[in-house]
Amino acid sequence: MRLAGRMGNKQVKLINLKVVKILPEQNLILVSGSIPGPKNSTIILQK
């Protein structure tokens, strides 16, 4: 009998997301598209 494993602890790289707007006063970058993960989590943007 197998027990439940760990899910969701891997990094995911998404491509073809578009940056809509950058708001430096509020430290925000608005991205068009869905990003996996919970709300208020940290993401890393790469060029």
N, CA, C and O of each residue as an XYZ file, in Angstrom:
188
protein
N       0.849     -1.177      0.000
C       0.000      0.000      0.000
C       0.895      1.241      0.000
O       1.828      1.347      0.797
N       0.601      2.165     -0.894
C       1.397      3.390     -0.985
C       0.720      4.510     -0.216
O      -0.506      4.616     -0.162
N       1.562      5.337      0.375
C       1.046      6.501      1.083
C       1.147      7.724      0.179
O       1.828      7.694     -0.846
N       0.481      8.773      0.558
C       0.493     10.003     -0.237
C       1.901     10.583     -0.279
O       2.612     10.573      0.726
N       2.298     11.085     -1.435
C       3.620     11.678     -1.590
C       3.565     13.185     -1.453
O       2.522     13.765     -1.150
N       4.696     13.800     -1.680
C       4.778     15.260     -1.606
C       4.539     15.823     -2.996
O       5.135     15.369     -3.973
N       3.671     16.805     -3.077
C       3.386     17.436     -4.363
C       3.502     18.946     -4.212
O       3.173     19.504     -3.165
N       3.973     19.598     -5.267
C       3.996     21.049     -5.278
C       5.264     21.671     -4.749
O       5.293     22.882     -4.530
N       6.312     20.903     -4.533
C       7.529     21.479     -3.996
C       8.592     21.659     -5.075
O       9.769     21.816     -4.751
N       8.214     21.640     -6.322
C       9.165     21.792     -7.418
C       9.008     23.169     -8.051
O       7.918     23.740     -8.064
N      10.116     23.695     -8.575
C      10.058     24.968     -9.284
C       9.545     24.741    -10.694
O       9.868     23.736    -11.327
N       8.751     25.673    -11.180
C       8.167     25.591    -12.507
C       8.588     26.822    -13.278
O       8.517     27.936    -12.760
N       9.032     26.631    -14.529
C       9.393     27.771    -15.373
C       8.326     27.928    -16.458
O       8.038     26.992    -17.204
N       7.753     29.116    -16.528
C       6.750     29.422    -17.539
C       7.356     30.356    -18.574
O       8.158     31.228    -18.239
N       6.973     30.173    -19.829
C       7.462     31.048    -20.887
C       6.274     31.719    -21.565
O       5.129     31.301    -21.397
N       6.559     32.750    -22.321
C       5.567     33.500    -23.097
C       4.545     34.230    -22.239
O       3.402     34.410    -22.662
N       4.936     34.654    -21.040
C       4.088     35.548    -20.260
C       4.488     36.978    -20.594
O       5.671     37.261    -20.785
N       3.534     37.865    -20.664
C       3.816     39.248    -21.044
C       3.731     40.164    -19.830
O       2.810     40.067    -19.019
N       4.712     41.056    -19.724
C       4.689     42.082    -18.685
C       3.797     43.212    -19.183
O       4.080     43.828    -20.211
N       2.725     43.479    -18.454
C       1.750     44.485    -18.870
C       2.180     45.867    -18.427
O       2.143     46.817    -19.209
N       2.590     45.978    -17.173
C       2.922     47.291    -16.616
C       3.867     47.116    -15.436
O       3.812     46.115    -14.721
N       4.733     48.102    -15.245
C       5.641     48.124    -14.103
C       5.326     49.367    -13.277
O       5.336     50.486    -13.790
N       5.049     49.157    -12.006
C       4.730     50.251    -11.089
C       5.825     50.328    -10.020
O       5.716     49.682     -8.977
N       6.892     51.122    -10.274
C       8.003     51.160     -9.317
C       7.638     51.784     -7.976
O       8.257     51.452     -6.965
N       6.644     52.684     -7.935
C       6.259     53.312     -6.668
C       5.709     52.281     -5.692
O       5.893     52.404     -4.481
N       5.029     51.257     -6.228
C       4.390     50.237     -5.384
C       5.153     48.912     -5.406
O       4.705     47.939     -4.800
N       6.298     48.859     -6.094
C       7.078     47.625     -6.239
C       6.245     46.504     -6.843
O       6.255     45.380     -6.341
N       5.518     46.808     -7.931
C       4.658     45.831     -8.588
C       5.051     45.661    -10.043
O       5.436     46.619    -10.714
N       4.949     44.423    -10.525
C       5.082     44.111    -11.946
C       3.831     43.341    -12.322
O       3.590     42.255    -11.795
N       3.032     43.888    -13.227
C       1.795     43.248    -13.645
C       2.085     42.323    -14.824
O       2.651     42.744    -15.833
N       1.689     41.057    -14.685
C       1.968     40.036    -15.694
C       0.649     39.510    -16.229
O      -0.273     39.241    -15.459
N       0.552     39.362    -17.546
C      -0.633     38.811    -18.180
C      -0.491     37.289    -18.246
O       0.472     36.780    -18.820
N      -1.424     36.581    -17.675
C      -1.398     35.124    -17.667
C      -1.443     34.594    -16.249
O      -1.338     35.348    -15.281
N      -1.601     33.296    -16.142
C      -1.703     32.687    -14.812
C      -0.339     32.195    -14.344
O       0.469     31.706    -15.133
N      -0.106     32.333    -13.057
C       1.133     31.887    -12.437
C       0.741     30.866    -11.367
O      -0.062     31.177    -10.488
N       1.296     29.653    -11.431
C       0.914     28.639    -10.444
C       1.458     28.963     -9.058
O       2.482     29.632     -8.919
N       0.766     28.485     -8.050
C       1.213     28.676     -6.676
C       0.183     29.428     -5.855
O      -0.798     29.941     -6.393
N       0.409     29.491     -4.554
C      -0.541     30.184     -3.684
C      -0.429     31.700     -3.820
O       0.562     32.219     -4.334
N      -1.446     32.390     -3.358
C      -1.421     33.858     -3.365
C      -0.353     34.346     -2.398
O      -0.035     33.689     -1.407
N       0.191     35.516     -2.712
C       1.236     36.171     -1.903
C       2.523     35.348     -1.820
O       3.270     35.474     -0.849
N       2.790     34.513     -2.818
C       4.047     33.777     -2.821
C       5.092     34.546     -3.628
O       4.751     35.455     -4.384
N       6.336     34.187     -3.470
C       7.431     34.855     -4.151
C       7.672     34.193     -5.491
O       7.694     32.967     -5.593
N       7.858     35.024     -6.538
C       8.190     34.495     -7.853
C       9.500     35.121     -8.306
O       9.892     36.184     -7.826
N      10.166     34.456     -9.226
C      11.428     34.937     -9.782
C      11.218     35.177    -11.276
O      10.772     34.288    -12.000
N      11.545     36.389    -11.728
C      11.413     36.730    -13.148
C      12.777     36.667    -13.802
O      13.751     37.205    -13.275
N      12.849     36.007    -14.957
C      14.076     35.924    -15.723
C      13.824     36.454    -17.117
O      12.709     36.382    -17.633
N      14.879     36.989    -17.724
C      14.755     37.467    -19.094
C      14.983     36.331    -20.051
O      14.922     36.525    -21.265
